[in-house]
Amino acid sequence: MESTPESTELSASLNDASERVDSWVDSQVTPLLSLRGVSKHFGPVQAIQGVNLDIPDGQVTALIGDNGAGKSVLIKTISGIWPPSQGRILWRGKEVHDHTPRYAAELGIATVYQDLALCDNLDIVQNMYLGREETKFGVLDEIKMELATNRLLKDLSVSTVKSVRQLVASLSGGQRQAIAVARAVMRDSKLVILDEPTAALGVSQTHQVLELIRTLSSRGIAVLVISHNLNDVFQVADRIAVMHLGSLVSNGPISDYDTASAVDLITTGQSSRVPTTSVPIP
């Protein structure tokens, strides 16, 4: 039987739909980022060892641990600043080689460190586009950048900023954090890493940042947040990963933990309160 244009078009539509379904299923099964046996040493100093961790799409994973537990080394390894001494990094199931900050950015990994890397003497728009300004006919396209900045802040529900032409020096700590996160998201990030985003913030500013994290997650962006504040962790996280003396001692859904078990794991590396489903991946 000869195919008609209508049947050919229908077949193409069905194939396209099938591919989208397969892609969606794969995204649900395969973690966005996987670490397998990742270790990092600096000469004789073993900073992290044998870390196995999965970070799913669209979920907030809280990385917790005491000072010196290896959290910062781990996120810098994920960000490509330091290559792992051992182990593998997988992005959507495919192993990553020659991992560098530039390659991490191309994959969609954005890291917002505690210093935020904002320029106080520039306004919000200038900070958002610093180093990658939009031009038109050889001059800065200020209108395009301003409109895009306003649109993105609105999408992220950042409503406390009066004008995108405010100098960053005039912003509060929570507003600065929001601008730094928005700049990361503007680069089409799939995973945003936040290093102590609520440190030294007041109650209302902390609430704004936590709401921003929830907004990122609702947009399908994975968030890996380092925090010492367990109240913040249990408010916003979907999953917890606990570091102790350079090792990942436990990770799993937030529902498997409470404050007492988290404190046990942070201080001793073990807890009788944590179910066996949350022990490290072998």
C-alpha positions as CSV (number, residue, x, y, z in Angstrom):
1,M,0.0,0.0,0.0
2,E,1.4,3.3,-1.0
3,S,2.0,5.9,1.7
4,T,0.2,9.2,1.5
5,P,1.6,12.6,2.5
6,E,-0.8,12.5,5.5
7,S,0.4,9.1,6.6
8,T,4.1,10.1,6.2
9,E,3.5,13.2,8.3
10,L,1.7,11.2,11.0
11,S,4.5,8.7,11.1
12,A,7.1,11.4,11.5
13,S,5.0,13.0,14.3
14,L,4.7,9.7,16.1
15,N,8.5,9.0,15.8
16,D,9.2,12.5,17.1
17,A,6.8,12.0,20.0
18,S,8.5,8.6,20.7
19,E,11.9,10.2,20.8
20,R,10.7,12.8,23.2
21,V,9.2,10.2,25.5
22,D,12.4,8.1,25.4
23,S,14.4,11.2,26.2
24,W,12.1,12.0,29.1
25,V,12.4,8.5,30.5
26,D,16.2,8.6,30.2
27,S,16.3,11.9,32.1
28,Q,14.2,10.3,34.9
29,V,16.4,7.2,35.2
30,T,19.8,8.6,34.5
31,P,21.1,11.2,37.0
32,L,22.2,14.6,35.7
33,L,25.5,14.2,37.4
34,S,27.2,11.1,38.8
35,L,30.4,10.8,40.8
36,R,32.0,7.3,41.0
37,G,34.9,6.7,43.3
38,V,36.0,10.3,43.0
39,S,39.1,11.1,45.1
40,K,41.3,14.2,45.3
41,H,44.7,14.5,47.0
42,F,47.2,17.2,47.2
43,G,50.6,15.5,47.6
44,P,50.3,13.3,50.7
45,V,47.1,15.1,51.8
46,Q,43.9,13.1,50.9
47,A,41.2,15.8,50.7
48,I,38.3,13.6,49.5
49,Q,38.2,9.8,48.9
50,G,35.9,7.4,47.1
51,V,33.0,9.7,46.7
52,N,29.9,8.1,45.0
53,L,27.1,10.6,44.5
54,D,24.1,11.1,42.1
55,I,22.5,14.5,41.6
56,P,19.1,14.2,39.8
57,D,17.5,16.8,37.5
58,G,15.3,19.4,39.1
59,Q,16.0,18.5,42.7
60,V,17.8,20.3,45.6
61,T,20.7,18.3,47.1
62,A,22.1,19.6,50.3
63,L,25.8,18.9,50.9
64,I,26.5,19.1,54.6
65,G,29.5,18.4,56.8
66,D,31.8,20.1,59.4
67,N,34.6,22.4,58.4
68,G,37.4,20.5,56.7
69,A,35.0,17.6,55.7
70,G,35.9,18.1,52.0
71,K,32.8,19.9,50.8
72,S,34.6,22.8,49.1
73,V,37.1,20.4,47.4
74,L,34.2,18.3,46.1
75,I,32.4,21.2,44.5
76,K,35.6,22.6,43.0
77,T,36.2,19.1,41.5
78,I,32.7,19.1,40.1
79,S,33.2,22.7,38.8
80,G,36.4,21.6,36.9
81,I,38.8,23.8,39.0
82,W,40.6,20.7,40.2
83,P,40.7,17.4,38.2
84,P,40.0,14.3,40.3
85,S,43.0,12.2,41.3
86,Q,40.9,9.1,40.9
87,G,37.4,8.1,39.9
88,R,35.0,9.2,37.2
89,I,32.6,12.1,36.6
90,L,29.5,11.3,34.5
91,W,27.2,13.8,32.9
92,R,23.8,12.3,31.9
93,G,25.5,8.8,32.0
94,K,28.4,9.7,29.8
95,E,31.9,10.0,31.3
96,V,33.5,13.4,31.3
97,H,37.2,13.7,30.3
98,D,39.5,16.7,30.6
99,H,37.1,18.4,33.0
100,T,37.9,22.1,33.2
101,P,35.9,25.2,34.3
102,R,35.2,26.1,30.7
103,Y,34.0,22.6,29.9
104,A,31.9,22.5,33.0
105,A,30.2,25.8,32.0
106,E,29.5,24.3,28.5
107,L,27.8,21.3,30.1
108,G,25.7,23.6,32.2
109,I,27.4,23.6,35.6
110,A,27.4,27.0,37.3
111,T,29.0,27.7,40.7
112,V,28.2,30.6,42.9
113,Y,30.8,30.9,45.6
114,Q,30.5,32.8,48.9
115,D,32.2,36.0,47.5
116,L,29.6,36.0,44.7
117,A,32.2,37.6,42.3
118,L,30.1,40.8,41.8
119,C,31.5,44.2,41.0
120,D,30.1,46.8,43.4
121,N,30.8,49.8,41.1
122,L,28.7,48.3,38.3
123,D,24.9,48.1,38.1
124,I,22.9,44.9,37.9
125,V,22.7,44.7,34.1
126,Q,26.5,45.3,33.8
127,N,27.2,42.5,36.3
128,M,24.8,40.1,34.6
129,Y,26.5,40.6,31.2
130,L,30.1,41.2,32.4
131,G,32.5,39.7,29.9
132,R,29.8,38.7,27.4
133,E,28.0,42.0,26.6
134,E,25.4,42.1,23.8
135,T,26.3,44.5,21.0
136,K,24.5,46.0,18.0
137,F,26.3,47.8,15.2
138,G,29.5,47.7,17.2
139,V,28.1,49.3,20.3
140,L,26.6,48.0,23.5
141,D,22.9,47.0,23.1
142,E,21.8,48.4,26.5
143,I,18.1,48.0,25.8
144,K,18.4,44.3,25.0
145,M,20.5,43.6,28.0
146,E,18.2,45.6,30.3
147,L,15.0,43.9,29.0
148,A,16.5,40.4,29.3
149,T,17.7,41.1,32.9
150,N,14.2,42.4,33.9
151,R,12.6,39.4,32.3
152,L,14.9,36.9,34.1
153,L,14.5,38.5,37.5
154,K,10.8,38.4,37.0
155,D,10.9,34.7,36.0
156,L,12.9,33.9,39.2
157,S,10.4,35.9,41.3
158,V,13.1,38.4,42.4
159,S,10.8,41.3,43.3
160,T,12.8,43.2,45.9
161,V,15.1,45.0,43.4
162,K,13.8,48.4,42.5
163,S,15.7,48.9,39.3
164,V,18.2,46.8,37.3
165,R,20.2,50.0,37.0
166,Q,21.0,50.0,40.7
167,L,24.6,49.7,41.7
168,V,25.4,46.4,43.2
169,A,27.0,48.3,46.1
170,S,23.5,49.5,47.1
171,L,22.0,45.9,47.3
172,S,21.4,43.9,50.4
173,G,23.1,40.5,51.0
174,G,20.0,38.6,49.8
175,Q,19.6,40.7,46.7
176,R,23.3,40.2,45.8
177,Q,22.9,36.5,46.2
178,A,19.8,36.6,43.9
179,I,21.8,38.6,41.2
180,A,24.7,36.1,41.4
181,V,22.3,33.2,41.0
182,A,20.4,34.9,38.1
183,R,23.6,35.5,36.3
184,A,24.4,31.8,36.6
185,V,20.9,30.8,35.3
186,M,21.2,33.2,32.4
187,R,23.9,31.0,30.9
188,D,21.4,28.1,30.5
189,S,22.6,26.2,33.5
190,K,21.4,22.7,34.3
191,L,23.1,22.4,37.7
192,V,23.7,25.4,40.0
193,I,26.1,25.0,42.9
194,L,25.6,27.4,45.8
195,D,28.3,27.7,48.5
196,E,26.8,28.8,51.8
197,P,24.1,31.0,50.1
198,T,22.5,32.1,53.4
199,A,25.7,32.7,55.4
200,A,25.6,36.1,57.3
201,L,22.0,36.9,56.0
202,G,19.1,38.0,58.1
203,V,15.8,36.2,58.5
204,S,14.0,37.9,55.6
205,Q,17.0,37.8,53.3
206,T,17.5,34.1,54.0
207,H,13.8,33.5,53.2
208,Q,14.3,35.2,49.8
209,V,17.3,33.0,49.0
210,L,15.4,29.8,50.0
211,E,12.5,30.8,47.8
212,L,14.9,31.4,44.9
213,I,16.3,27.9,45.4
214,R,12.8,26.5,45.2
215,T,12.1,28.5,42.1
216,L,15.2,27.1,40.4
217,S,14.1,23.5,41.3
218,S,10.6,24.2,40.0
219,R,12.2,25.2,36.6
220,G,13.8,21.8,36.4
221,I,17.3,23.0,37.4
222,A,19.3,20.8,39.8
223,V,20.7,22.6,42.8
224,L,23.6,21.5,44.9
225,V,23.7,23.7,48.0
226,I,26.4,23.7,50.7
227,S,25.1,24.8,54.1
228,H,25.9,24.6,57.8
229,N,22.3,25.7,58.6
230,L,20.3,22.5,59.1
231,N,17.1,24.5,59.4
232,D,17.6,25.9,55.9
233,V,18.5,22.4,54.7
234,F,15.3,20.8,55.9
235,Q,13.2,23.6,54.5
236,V,14.5,23.4,51.0
237,A,16.3,20.2,50.2
238,D,15.0,17.1,48.5
239,R,18.1,15.1,49.2
240,I,21.0,15.2,51.7
241,A,24.6,14.1,51.2
242,V,26.9,14.1,54.3
243,M,30.6,14.5,54.2
244,H,32.9,13.5,57.1
245,L,36.7,13.6,57.0
246,G,36.8,13.6,53.2
247,S,34.3,10.7,52.7
248,L,30.7,10.7,51.7
249,V,29.2,8.8,54.7
250,S,25.5,9.0,53.8
251,N,23.2,10.3,51.1
252,G,19.5,9.8,50.4
253,P,16.0,11.5,50.4
254,I,15.4,14.2,53.0
255,S,12.6,12.1,54.4
256,D,15.2,9.5,55.7
257,Y,16.8,12.1,57.9
258,D,16.1,14.4,60.9
259,T,18.2,17.0,62.6
260,A,19.5,14.5,65.2
261,S,20.7,11.9,62.5
262,A,22.2,14.7,60.5
263,V,24.2,16.0,63.5
264,D,25.4,12.4,64.3
265,L,26.6,12.0,60.7
266,I,28.3,15.4,60.6
267,T,30.2,14.9,63.9
268,T,30.9,11.1,64.0
269,G,30.3,9.9,60.4
270,Q,27.7,7.4,61.5
271,S,24.2,7.3,63.0
272,S,21.9,4.5,64.2
273,R,18.9,6.7,63.2
274,V,19.6,6.5,59.4
275,P,18.0,3.6,57.5
276,T,20.2,1.3,55.4
277,T,18.8,2.8,52.2
278,S,20.8,5.9,52.8
279,V,24.3,4.4,53.2
280,P,26.8,5.3,50.5
281,I,26.6,3.8,47.1
282,P,29.0,0.8,46.9
